[in-house]
Amino acid sequence: MRQSTITKIKNGKITLPKDLQKEWKEGEVLFMRSSGGFLIKSITPPSLSALRPKLKKLGKLVSSKDIDDAVSWARQKTYAGRT
């Protein structure tokens, strides 16, 4: 594992060394406190194709009536008090 050092922490912002800036570009990170210091890890959101099997399984648990009831409820809340 190649190691780099952080060059600056100012006003809660971390400036990464140039070699890490080129690799990392932009994105979200997980920042955790650990017994030995801090852990910073890049986060890659899952793709929709990776989530598809789970979403399909969950979709089978919801009936058409449940969806119709939810839409009706949302419409009532959205348009309540409007004339």
Order of alpha helices (4+ residues) and beta strands (2+ residues): beta-beta-alpha-beta-beta-alpha-alpha
